[in-house]
Amino acid sequence: MLISETITAYEIALDEFMASHDASDVPGIYHAVRQLAYFSDGERSPEAVIRTGRGACTAKHILLRDLLRRFGETADVELAAGDFAAAVPASASMPATLRNMIREKGIPDYHCYVVWQTEGNEIWLDATWPDALDAHGFPVNADWTGDDHTILAIWPNGVTRRAEDVITAKAQLLGSLSADQAATRQLFLKLLSDWIATVS
């Protein structure tokens, strides 16, 4: 593990997270973050994920990136445009409004995942969905051992962007949505997060 001469409170929190989750290698770090509950409430800081034990794709993947870097790996967050509803499986236990939005598709979003650089390769790491959602058909990536790409929670439509300041980049991209698109996206995320809380 790389330790600087001056350790910040955030670095201490990263070290404590790895220690408390017995995350001693890249797969261990990945699964520790992946198993955190999914919840979207507009809070995108990794500190909030550590504090609350839950977060959406942006915060979870900033945390994963920073943990990997703290561990001495090379990792970046990539943002990709895509249709969130098209990637979410419909479950009978979901409220009707959420199921209808999934069937109708057309929820534009900018998904985050980590690109891990190892041995000359770039591997996509998507830690969005915890194991609790496996029974509902979500691609939870529970069997990932470090050898290949994970399944992305949202498939990119070809538009991707890497950013160091992920929170600002995400806000700028979301600012390109129309008022109707933004409102529909917010409703979708709330319904999805509320449903996940009942089945996790």
N, C-alpha and C positions, 0 to 999 in steps of 0.2 A: 504494500500500500504506500502511496506517495503522501508524504506529510511535509507541508511547508513549514518554514520557521514560525510564521504567525498563523495560527489556526483560527478561522472564523467560527462564529456560532453555527453557521450553516454547515461547515465542514464537520464540526463536532456532531451535529445532528445526523449527517450522512454516515459517519462512523458508527454512531449509536444504532442507527437503523440496520446497518449491515450486521452488527454484532447481535442485535436482538432477534434478527431473522435468520441467523446462522448462514448468512450469504457469503460464502468463502470462494466462490468462482463466478464466472459470467452467467451460467445457467441459474445458479442460486440467486444471484442478484435479480435477474430477469423475473424469475417466478415469484420472488418476494414482492416485487412491484405489481406484477400481474394479479396476484391474489388479493390486492387491495380492492375494496368495493368500488364499483363504478357509480359515480354520482356527478351529475352536471348541475352546478348552481352558479356558474359564471366566475367562480374562484379558480384561478389558473396557476397559483404559486405552488411550487413543490413543498415549501414549508407547511402550507395548509394540508397537503396530503399526508405529510409525516405526522402532523398534529391530530388530524381527524381520522386517518386511516381510510380515506376514500377520496376519489377525484375522477375527473373525466380525462379524455385522451391527452389534452395539452399538459396538464399538471403532472400526470403519471409519467409521461414520456420525458418531460424536463427532468423529473426526479431520476428516471432510469438513466438518462444521459449523464447526469451529474454523478450518480453512483458509479457508473462505469469509468468515467474519467478519474474519479477519486481512487478507483481500484487500479489505475494505470493504463486503461484502455483508451482507444480513440473512438469517439462516438459523437454523432450529431443528430439533431432533430430535423426531420423533413416534414413539410406540410404539403398535403396533396388535396386538390379539389375532387369532390365526388358527391354521390347521392347517398346520404346516410340511410334513408328509409329503404333503399334498394338492397342494402347490406344487412339489414336486421331481420331475422326470422320471426314470423308471426307465431304467437303462442295463444292457445285457447284461453289462458288465464289473463291475457292482456285486456284492458278496457277496449270497448268497441271502437272508440275514436282512434286509439293508437293502432289497432289492427287495420283499420281503414286507411290510415296514413301510410302504413307499410305497404299495403296492397296497391295504393295509388302511386307510390314512390314520389320522386320530385322534391326531396328535402336537401337543398344544396348546403354543403358544409365544407370545411377545410380540416381534414383529419391530420393528426400528428402521429408519427411513429419514429423509432430510432433507427439510424443507419450505423451499424457497428462495423468498423474496419478491422479485419483480422487476417493475417497471413496473405495480404494482397487482395483479399475479397471484401466486398461489402455485403453485409447480411441485414435484412430488414427484421427488426424486432418490434412486434406489436403486442403491447401488454395491456390492452384495453379491457378484455373480458376475464373475470375470475372464474374458477371452476364451478361456482354455484350456478352459472348460466349454461353449463354443458347440457343439462337435461332439457333445455329449451332450444337446442339447436345452434347455439352461438359457437363460433370457432375460438375455443378458449386456449388452444396451443399448449395443453397440459403436458404433452409428451416431448416438448422441445428440449434437446440436449446440447445445442450449440453448433450443430453441423450445417444447417441450412436456413433459408428464410422461414419466418413464421407466416401464418395466414393473416393478412391485413383485415382489420375490422371494416374498413371502407376501401374498395378498390379504386385507385386513382384513375381519373379520366385523362391522364397524360400531363396535367399541369401540376408540377411539383416545385418546391422552393425550400432550400435549407436556410435556416436563420439561427444566429446566436441568441438574439433577443426574441425568443419565440412568442412571448406574450404580446409584444408590440406588433410583430409580424402577423399574428393571428387576428388581432384587433383590426389591423389595416385591411386584411383580406375580408373579414366579416363586414367591414364598412362598405364593401362593394355590393353587398346584397341590397335588394330593394326593401322598402319598409314591410311589404307583405311577406317577402321571403324570410326576412329576419323574424317576424312575428310567428310565422309558421314553424320555423326552425326552433324557436324558443319553446313553443307549445309541445313540439315533438320531444325535445330533450326533457322537458318537465314530466310529461307522461311516461316516457321511457324510464327516467330515473326513479319516479315514484313506484312504477311497477317493479323494477329491479329490487327496490328496497323491500318489497313484500315477498320476494322469492329467494333472496340471498340470506 
